[in-house]
C-alpha cells in the first residue's frame, strides 16, 4: 500500500494528513497548520455520487459504532 496522497486526482480520496501530506512537519507545526491526529481529509472526485455514497456507507459500517477518543 502506498502512503502517498495525490489530492489532484479525479478519484475521491480520503487521507489522514498527519501521516501523509504533513508527515514531514513537527507536531507543533502540524497543529499550527490545523492538522491534528483526528483530522481526516476528504477530497471528492468525479465518480457518480451513488458510488461515493455506497463506498462511504460500506466503510463506515465496517468500522462499527465505537468512537475512539
CORPEWO-V492029 format. One record per helix or strand of 2 or more residues. SS is the DSSP state (alpha for helix, beta for strand). FROM is the first residue (numbers start at 1). TO is the last residue. Records with the same first field share a line. If there is no record, write none. Layout:
# CORPEWO-V492029
SS = FROM-TO / FROM-TO
This chain:
# CORPEWO-V492029
beta = 13-15 / 41-43
alpha = 17-19 / 27-32 / 49-63
